[in-house]
């Protein structure tokens, strides 16, 4: 019984070093022992320990593939190393100011040009779709959008 416990600990340590999550390690080792038992009923082994280690590592890799991640990725995180993706307070203020300037600039555009620009940039409509909706030619829509973008670019630089 001591040999089995020793092999269990060794196999568990190996797969933990391979990146298997601690909560999955015992299940993987148990599966490896079950496969060992099944295999030794039909075949003779030179090294049960080698069979267990190889089998457990392969089970761990297969499980990681099924989860869509590599075995080296652990599920536990060091909270000190996680980066907050939210903008810093200074960045938030700059973004709010930029949004305010953009709104003011958009208000300077005539209503048809504003609708054309918003339809193209926000709604993702094509120029022909906008032209049909606004009852204009495609060239007229293209010119309005180009002029609006040029105006807003200059407007933002001046502000």
Buried (B, 14 or more C-beta within 10 A) or exposed (E): EEEEEEBBEBBBEBBBEBBBBEEBBEEBBEBBBEBBEEBEEEEEEEEBBEBBBBBBBBBBBEBBEEEEEEBEEEEEEEEEEEEEEEEEEEEEEEEEEEEEBBEEBBEEBEEEBBBBBBBBEEEEBEBEBBBEBBEBEBEBBBBBBEBBEEBBEEBEEEE
